[in-house]
Amino acid sequence: MTDIEANLRRIREQIETAARKAERDPDAVRLLAVSKTFGAERVEEVARLGQTLFGENRIQEAQSKIPAVNRPGLEWHLIGHLQSNKVRQAVGLFHVIESVDTEKLARRLDQVCSEADRTLQVLIQTNIGDEEQKSGVSADALLPLVRVVASLEHLDLRGLMAIPPFFEDPECTRPYFRRLFELRSRVEDRLGLRLPELSMGMSQDFPVAVEEGATIVRVGTALFGRRD
Ligand SMILES: *Cc1c(COP(=O)(O)O)cnc(C)c1O
């Protein structure tokens, strides 16, 4: 068994264990393999093991990598900051944009999708730790942004994404995951809509995120190994 195969198996087991602990259906949690900095061959290697969901954080890297991956049926998520002037490229490459965080970006995505006569799934990135250096809409501004995005005809708003503050001890991240879960419930109640997806949890803390309701965990290092 290769390292990557062992890693993938262990991560899947950890997801399943965490889901059962929280009395959740393990199939309700999807693993997003974060392949940033790793080449197309690495993606193909993981895809051959049955992994279909992949994440990238930079348009430029994705532009050379995604078309180079020779494997049908993969689903690509953009998990990094997206500038309005890169929207056209992003729409051409990705199935889901997880990093929508401003009205301007949402309207631009809607416009480009309208021209292409397609619908795009999106998540709203929420700055759950209110960290100045991080992208994402603040918790206070989330409700009005959800209202706008949900109204855009060519965007299919699926849920929320967050990158909480980093802690060595994943238990310290738990309150942030819980806050995102509660925020989602509040927005659903207030606006009378459903936001089924919660993208939260990375290599360091994904089992805790699963316990707290994640439906997508974004795992890079624990699967592919350390990035240079
Ligand atoms: C890189 C990245 C990840 C994966 O991080 P690891 O710690 O390597 O698992 C997850 N989410 C986002 C937004 C990232 O940029």
The ligand as an ORCA input file, in Angstrom:
! r2SCAN-3c Opt
* xyz 0 1
  C      -4.776     24.466      2.250
  C      -6.197     24.547      2.686
  C      -6.820     23.458      3.345
  C      -6.081     22.170      3.702
  O      -5.177     22.405      4.721
  P      -4.377     21.191      5.409
  O      -4.034     21.722      6.745
  O      -3.195     20.918      4.559
  O      -5.312     20.041      5.477
  C      -8.142     23.588      3.685
  N      -8.859     24.704      3.405
  C      -8.305     25.757      2.787
  C      -9.141     26.957      2.508
  C      -6.966     25.723      2.411
  O      -6.414     26.788      1.793
*
